Amino acid sequence: MMAGVPVESINLIYIDPPFGFDGDSKFFGMPKWSTLDYPANRIDDILPIIPHDIGTRNYLRWLFDRLEQMYRILAEDGSIYVHCDWRVNSLIRLALDEAFGKENLRSEIIWWYLWGGRGREAWNKKHDMILFYTKGRRWIFNCLDVLDDHQLMSDSARDRVKYKGALVHHREGKDGDIPREKTLPSDTWYIATINAMASERENYPTQKPEALLERIIKASSNEGDIVADFFVGSGTTAAVAEKLGRKWIGVDISERACGIARQRIVEAQSQPELELSQK
C-alpha cells in the first residue's frame, strides 16, 4: 500500500508493529516468522551481529522493507514514532538506524504505567519504549502543547527546573484563569493504561490509550497535517487524529482491526465538538 503514497507527503507516522514472535499470528494474521523465507535486503548488512535464528532474520527483513517506504513518504520536517518493548527494542533500533540514520534518533521515550501482575522473581516490567526519529535536521515540535505537570516535584526540584529555565507559566481554560506552572516536556511519560470500565476500551489486545497518541500527535503535527499508522490495530491513531483536526491514513492486515477502527472513526466524526482529556 505504501508504494502508492507520494514521496514526502506524510507529516507524522506512528506505528506499533508486530514484535517478531510466532504469537503475532494470533492477533495480527501474520504467518509464523520461522516458516517464512523473506527476501534479503539492506538489513542483511547488519544481520551478522545479531542472533541468526530464522524468525529474527525474516522479521527484520520484513520490517526493514516497510521502514524504508516510511522514510520515502515522510516529509522533510516529519517524524516517526515506533512503539516497542524490552524484547525487541534493540532489534527495531538497529533497523531504524539503518533506514533513517542513527543521527536522526531524537529520543527514546519511556511510557510507564502501573497495570498488570507483579511477581517476586525479577523487576516487574511496567514500561514500553517509543523510538522517536526524524527525517532530517529540522522537524515539527509543538512543545507548549505537551507541557508536563510538575505537581509531584519537591520544592527543591521545582527550584532547580525554574533556575534552568524549564518552568513555564502556562495559561489554560478561559481568559482570566490563573496560569499554571508546568515544565518543558521530558522523555518519560506516565499515562495510565485503559482500565476495564473505560469508554474507549475495545477489548483489542494491543490497544493503546488515546492520551498516549494525543501527546504524540499534538507534539509532532499541526492541524490539517497527515498522520499515518500502518499497523492501525484498534484505530486509536486515526480516531485521535480525527478529533484533533488532522488528516489520517490507517492500514491493517486484520479485518477485525479495520472493522473496530472504522467504527471508532465514525464515532469521532459524529462528535466534532468532543475534546480529548488533558493528561
Long-range contacts (C-beta under 8 A, 24 or more apart in sequence): 1-230, 1-251, 2-66, 2-69, 2-70, 2-72, 2-73, 2-230, 3-69, 5-69, 5-73, 5-228, 5-249, 6-73, 7-72, 7-73, 8-72, 8-73, 8-74, 8-75, 8-76, 8-78, 8-135, 9-73, 9-75, 9-226, 10-70, 10-73, 10-74, 10-75, 10-78, 10-226, 10-227, 10-228, 10-249, 11-74, 11-75, 11-77, 11-78, 11-140, 11-220, 11-221, 11-222, 11-225, 11-226, 11-227, 12-78, 12-79, 12-80, 12-81, 12-140, 12-216, 12-217, 12-220, 12-221, 12-225, 12-226, 12-227, 12-228, 12-246, 13-70, 13-74, 13-78, 13-79, 13-80, 13-81, 13-227, 13-228, 13-229, 13-230, 14-80, 14-81, 14-82, 14-83, 14-213, 14-216, 14-217, 14-227, 14-228, 14-229, 14-237, 15-70, 15-80, 15-81, 15-82, 15-83, 15-229, 15-230, 15-231, 16-83, 16-206, 16-208, 16-229, 16-231, 16-233, 17-63, 17-66, 17-82, 17-83, 17-84, 17-92, 17-231, 18-59, 18-231, 19-84, 19-85, 19-87, 19-88, 20-55, 20-56, 20-59, 20-60, 20-63, 20-88, 20-91, 21-55, 21-87, 22-55, 27-205, 27-206, 27-254, 28-231, 28-253, 28-254, 29-253, 29-254, 30-253, 33-58, 33-59, 33-62, 34-58, 36-62, 38-62, 41-65, 41-68, 42-68, 42-98, 43-95, 43-98, 45-98, 46-94, 46-98, 50-91, 50-94, 56-91, 59-91, 60-91, 60-94, 60-95, 63-92, 63-95, 64-95, 64-98, 64-99, 66-230, 67-95, 67-96, 67-99, 67-100, 68-99, 70-99, 70-230, 71-99, 71-100, 71-135, 73-228, 74-135, 75-135, 76-135, 76-136, 76-138, 77-134, 77-135, 77-136, 77-138, 77-139, 77-140, 78-134, 78-135, 78-139, 78-140, 79-106, 79-132, 79-133, 79-134, 79-135, 79-139, 79-140, 79-220, 80-132, 80-133, 80-134, 80-135, 81-109, 81-130, 81-131, 81-132, 81-216, 81-220, 82-130, 82-131, 82-133, 83-128, 83-129, 83-130, 83-208, 84-128, 84-129, 84-130, 84-131, 85-125, 85-128, 85-129, 86-125, 86-129, 89-129, 89-131, 92-131, 93-131, 96-131, 96-133, 100-133, 100-134, 100-135, 104-133, 104-134, 104-135, 104-136, 105-131, 105-132, 105-133, 106-132, 106-133, 106-134, 106-139, 107-131, 107-132, 107-187, 108-132, 108-187, 109-187, 109-188, 109-189, 110-187, 110-188, 110-189, 111-189, 111-191, 111-212, 112-188, 112-189, 112-190, 113-190, 113-191, 113-192, 113-193, 114-192, 114-193, 115-192, 115-193, 115-195, 130-216, 139-220, 140-220, 140-221, 140-222, 140-225, 141-219, 141-220, 142-218, 142-219, 142-220, 142-222, 143-184, 143-185, 143-219, 144-168, 144-170, 145-218, 145-219, 146-185, 146-215, 146-218, 146-219, 147-182, 147-183, 147-184, 147-185, 148-182, 148-183, 148-184, 148-185, 148-186, 149-180, 149-182, 149-183, 150-181, 150-182, 150-183, 153-183, 172-278, 185-219, 189-215, 191-215, 191-279, 200-236, 202-234, 202-235, 202-260, 202-264, 204-233, 204-234, 204-257, 204-260, 206-233, 206-234, 207-233, 207-234, 207-236, 208-233, 208-234, 208-236, 209-236, 210-236, 210-239, 210-240, 210-276, 210-277, 211-276, 211-277, 211-279, 212-236, 213-237, 213-240, 213-241, 214-240, 214-244, 214-276, 214-277, 214-279, 215-279, 217-241, 217-244, 217-246, 218-244, 221-246, 232-257, 232-258, 232-261, 233-257, 233-261, 234-260, 234-261, 234-264, 235-260, 235-261, 235-262, 235-263, 235-264, 235-265, 236-264, 238-264, 238-265, 239-264, 239-265, 239-267, 239-268, 240-276, 242-268, 242-269, 243-268, 243-274, 243-275, 243-276, 244-276
